[in-house]
Structures are given as structure tokens and as C-alpha cells.
Amino acid sequence: MSKENWEDTLNPEIMRERLISISMYITAFELLRETIIDNIRSFYAEGYDQSGPIIGKDYQDEVLARNKSEIYASLDWLVEHEAIDIKDIESFEKIKKVRNRLAHELLHVFTRGETFNLVEEFNPLIELLRKIGVWWVVNVEIPTNPDYDGQEIDESGIVPGGILSLQIMLEVVSGNSTLLEKYREARNKGTNKV
């Protein structure tokens, strides 16, 4: 390891930033993975118990039969339903490769300073998460909710749950305490509005 790498490795600010960046990327990947799998699993659920959705024959036949891997079976289902396309599958593979490198070679990445450009690597992940989330809202949630009958929906105004979760985490990690203050304020007023 070079003197510069040692100096960076021993610098608390640099190491904290690296660890936060790596953690946020891995967390974002897990949110993407959950979005891909859980929405479809819930869509086909035959009910729910304390463990979550009860998987039935339709989910087995319509989704899991496509691939031994639940994530790839779900991605294939999304392609068939035109939520994503082949370029999105290629993007997912690149995203997964970065995630695996960070998760499985963490010490090497962490100590050698082989961090990634957060914006450059994060953007494709966020774009795919948003694309799937918006498609789900527009094509599944809105059509099955009579409250939206006859309403014009502006897709650009839709913020999927996964994106909202990441935005909150990024705000908190950046040191912004505004959300905490608003939460405490609402809690002290005895309301659930945040």
C-alpha cells in the first residue's frame, strides 16, 4: 500500500465517507432487489400471515417457473409486462457487479481507496428503481384503486417508496436533522403527520 493509501486509510473523514458511500450503494441495491421481487410476490399472494405473503400456485407458475433465481424470474416477468427492457437487464447486471464487488471485496475497496464515483454508479441504480416503481404505481396500483378512476396521473410527480426511503437516508446521512426535528414536532403535538 502506498503512503497516500495509508494516509487515506488512517484519515477518519475519508474513511467515514467511503464507508457511508459503500453502505448507501449496498442499501440501494437491496431496495432495488426488494422492489423487483416483493411487488410481484405480493401481487400474486393468496393471503398474508405473520411471515408475509402466502405464495401460491399462480406465483409458482407465472413467475418462479421462469428461472431458478427469484430475482431473474421477477426481472423476466417485468420484461414480459413491458415494465423494463433488455437494456434495463444489462444495467441491472452492471449494478449487481458493483454491489458484489463492494460487498465481497469490501476490505480491499475500503483500504485501497478503490471507491466508486457515487453519482456515476448510483444514477443507473436510482433510474432503474424509479422506473420499476413508477411502472408499478401506474399499471398496478392506480388501476386497482377506484379513488383514481377518471383522474389524469402525472408520472413525473410519482415518487416510489424505494426512492423516498433512499432520499430520507441520504438526508440523514448528510447530517440534515430537519426530518428528525419535524418528526419530533409532530410526535409532540400528538399527531401522526410528519
N, C-alpha and C positions, 0 to 999 in steps of 0.2 A: 504494500500500500504506500502511495506517495505521501510526502509531507503534507501536501494540500488535502488529500483524502483524510489523513489523520486529524488534521486541524478541523475539517468539517465534521468528522465523526465525533469529535470531542466538544463541538460547539452546540450548546443546548438549543439555541434558537433554530439553527439549521436542522438539527435532528428532529426537533418538535415539528417543524414544517414538513419534513419528509414523512414522518410518521402519520401526521394528520392527512397529508395528501394520499398516501398509500391506503390508509384506513377508509377514507372517503370513497376512493375508487372501488375498493372491495365491497364496501357497503352498497354503493350504487349498483354494482353488478348483481349483488344479491337481491336488491329491489327489482331490477330488470328480470331476473330469473323468476322471482315470485310472481311478478306481473304476468309473465308469459304463461306460467303453469297454473297459478291459482285461479285466475279468472275463468279459464276453460274448465278446470276441475269443478269450480262452484256452479258453472253453467249447467253441467251435466249431473250435479249432485242429486241424489234421490232423497235427501234429507240431511240433517245435521245432528251430531251428537257432541259430547264433550271433547272429542278429538278433532272435530271439524266436519268437513263434508263427507257424506257416506257415498263411496264410489260404487257405481252400479254398472250394469252390463253395457249401457249406452256409452259410457265413458271408455270402458274397455274396448268396445268395438269401433267407436268413432275416433278415438284419439290414441290410446295406448297401443292399439294394433299396428300403428304406423311405424313404430320404432321401439327398440328395447329401452332407449333413453327417453324418459318422460319429457325432458326439455326439447329434444329433437322431434319427438312426436307432436308436441304442442306447437313448435315452430312450423312443422309441416301443415298442421291444421290451420294456422294463421295464414300461411301462403295460399292454401286452398280457398280460404274465405276472403282473400284479397286484402287482408289487413297489412301484410308485408309482402315483399317480393324477394327475388333471388339476391339482389344487391344488399338487402337488409340481412339476409342469411350470411353473406360474406362479411358484412360489417359486424354481425354477432360473433363470427369466428375470430376476427381481429380483437374485438373487445374481450372475448374469453381468453385469448392468448395473453393479453396484457394482464388480465386478472390472475391467471395461473402463474405467470412469471412473478408477479408481486407476492402472491400467496405462498408459492413453493420455493422461491429464491429470495425470500424477504431479507435474510441476513446479508446476502451478497448485494442486493439492491440497496439496502439500508447503509451498509458500511462503505461501499464503494462509490456512493453518490450517483449511482445509475438511476436516478429518479426520472420520471417522465414529465413531459410538458403537460401540466394539469389541464389546461384549456384544450390543447390539441387532442389529448387522449380522452378527455371527459366528454367533449362535444358529441362524438358519434354515439356514445352510450346514452346520453341525455336525449338525443334526437330519436333514437330507437324506442326508448322508454316512453317518450311523449307520443310518438306515432302510434304505438300499440294502445296506450292508454286512451288517446282521443278516439281511435277507431272503436274501441270497446264502448265508450260512452255513447258515441254517435250511432253505432249499429246494433247495440245490445241494450244498454241501459235506458236510453231515451225511448226507443220504440216499445219497450215493455213497461213504460211508466205513463199512465194516462194523463198525468199532470202536464205533460209536454205535448199532448195532442194539438196539432194545428199551429204550433209555435215554430218560428224561424230560429234556428240554432246557429250561432256564430262559433265555428270550430276554433278560431284563433283565441277565443275567450275561455276555452276549456282548459283547466289545469288538473291533469290526472293526479290521483292520490300519491303515486310514487314521486312525481315531480315536486309536489307540495312538501312531502316528507324530506326530500333532499334539500329544498330551499330552506326549510326550518333548520336542518342540521348545519348547513353551510353558514347560516346567520349566527347560530350559537357558537360554532367552532371559530368563527372570525372574531368573536368577542363581543358581539352585539347582544346586549341584555334587554333590548326593547320588548321582545316577545315574553321574556320572563316577567318583566315589570307589568305588562298588560295582563298576563295570566294571574299574577298575584292581585292586581287591582280587581279583576273580575271575580276572583275567588273571595276576596274580602267583602265584595258587595253581595255575595251570596248568590251569584248567577253562574250559569254555565257558559255565558258568552265570553269568548276570548278574542 
